[in-house]
């Protein structure tokens, strides 16, 4: 690596960081516009954010086949991996902003969310492209700090404030822990560049496992908090319950996708074959996360908490391929693992946001998040009921939905790596999950409506969001072929 | 004729969607659409039966369309997933069984007055799932339809059942959900093992059809099972997985507790579908995958099958004696009868395999008939409790008479379908396990005891004066009863109508397992 500073021109920045520039620059612009607009015109502000996200996504897609680009002294890389993850992040952000707009009419969330979500997503996108510890950490903090505020956004709700505080404290400790772990990597390599760290771990420090262990353990503990891997999940149900529903969906989907990208970059890219020492640990974390998440959900009666626990369980599925990556030497298996994670993230994004969208409407109208609030939803609003059924069946992993194929792909990865037991536990815990997902289904279709017999009127926007999510869920379940094919062609790492 | 199976599966779904599009209050039209939506595929399955080539033992009426390909699914192998149908001598009778049972259930469901639209939608959905399960010739297609039946029957039990229906439906869901998970593990393992073996074999010996991809096609797997011998240890593991799945799916002791609850809490139409068709899936899986493709595994566990079968036979029969509710009695009696099938499969005899298919069909018809008549009397008396009934033959001579036919069919009266089924099963059983089979014959005595005793207390004996005034069978109720009785007698008197179809395939399977 040359030591001389090499001058980065604006056109270089645009070519490499175009999407990030659009998202973060757009966020600043929208912040200003929001400030300057009169109060009664501000309802247009979130739509600007939607446009911003769409533009960024189009830019990424248009450059999808350009190959690997490395910029700025190899701090920032645009490769297939980062493009795929950025698309997940933007898809999630897009849906969440729409959901927030749809929910806003009644609850009157402050419009700050539109640019805060953009800042958070900008941070998330930086994570996916960063191959430098500083850049990765800055992205992570941008994401975290924005989401701390977002969780507490509903100022009039005590639970939101409590959730915000909880998330702030737990999240900052986690960030600090990650930073501590990263500092060891810097100490080992004398550089913050992941490539140089990888080289140092191969050569100079190949036999010093103690320092690597400390570093790995600290980073793992930190990211485990951020994506609520058991036993670092305790905050999740409280925060999810307290946060405004669109923010909950954001935490569940976008924030997790970004942190998983972080894990892949650091663990796979920097640690390289040192990661093999820890595959069993990842496997067990995945197992206890699946078990605790799914069994924890059994005891819940609040749908938001059920979804919170279920999202813990889903993280268990998501981190399972890490074990395969750690154990296998075979590049094709590693690629398969990466494409299975990405596929599942897309499925997870649409089905989870869809479920939260229906939940937000129902709980608004019925004034409760409890399962009983869903009683007789089919009579109150057949459209929402049917869409919710699709999301729940997908979350449960029934065929013809994306959820089945997502799990199936992960199962294949485990199978391929010879980890049959992990695959079996995956499906066994999914069978446990039937119980609570079908419990909600039962409420929707079977139970008679309680209380008044009023219909739930859902606006066109909300109907569109859940329709889009359902379309995505079914598309990925009915014809996953083309999309999997794209994922298979991706050149993952630079 | 090539697309007949695809049409059979798709038509109920289309009818279901049509039902959804109807206004909720027009019950008459909804009923008519649902009935026609079940009748047409039933007629198609009849025509498929008539055109069935009995000399061919492979899957007939193949229909395959590519669904999706997954690159790099296993060690760079591509996974081909197809929407694929095909029937052989084992599945053809079961497809017809679904046709008969579903059509008659639609008639019975004319009595449903609550939430008619969604009732018929889920009924048609369940019908589609059942057709799909038995007609599938691709593992993924099969599994998809299996899960569809799960969703549909869960909601059917949950909405139109008795007081404890939520409990029963949840139990149903958990047991069957667990079974399908285990089954999926077995199915994927099977496909994987054959893919790896076929790949290895094709590079050493000349084997035609050995794929360089991972296939889920059932006919492909059946072909490979003939050509390639999987090591015994692997077969044993896979067989054990399938066995576990089947034990749960088919409610064998000790995994049986969900079935009586389900039957007790479901309404009559749902019971006819579940008892008549859905409960045949487990043993069908056993025959289709475990027996046909894992002969060494079968040989290894044959004794276990017989013992587990015997336990279910005796346990089911003994508990049935103590049952106070007609629906529980039928449930336990079907557990007992399915145990007999397991015993016969364990015998690894050709006649046992043939008897197994006979028993699946016969018990499907008889169970539906019994549930229908028991339900018909309960519509009038308002109770299923045996001790509250009495003297029904006075006021309901037709229904009681048909009920008696069904009961006698279960007992195994010659001339009815139950006899020829049990006869073949026992012939197979005695050839391999004389002692166990001798013990199993006790179940016939028990069956005669509990069924006839229950009949005696229900239809004959003193009239229970607390029962309301009743009218005998209405015109529309004659249809299911007459059709089922005719079929039961037809199979009993001319077993050839079924046997000719089954024979070739049963022979092929028996040759594979060395029976």
Interface residues (C-beta under 8 A of the other chain):
Chain A: X330 X332 X333 X335 X336 X339 X378 X393 X398 X399 X400 X409 X411 X412 X415 X416 X423 X424 X427 X428 X430 X431 X434 X435 X438 X439 X441 X442 X445 X446 X479 X480 X481 X484 X485 X488
Chain B: X67 X68 X69 X70 X71 X72 X73 X74 X75 X76 X79 X118 X140 X143 X144 X147 X150 X151 X154 X155 X158 X159 X166 X169 X170 X173 X174 X177 X178 X180 X181 X184 X185 X188 X192
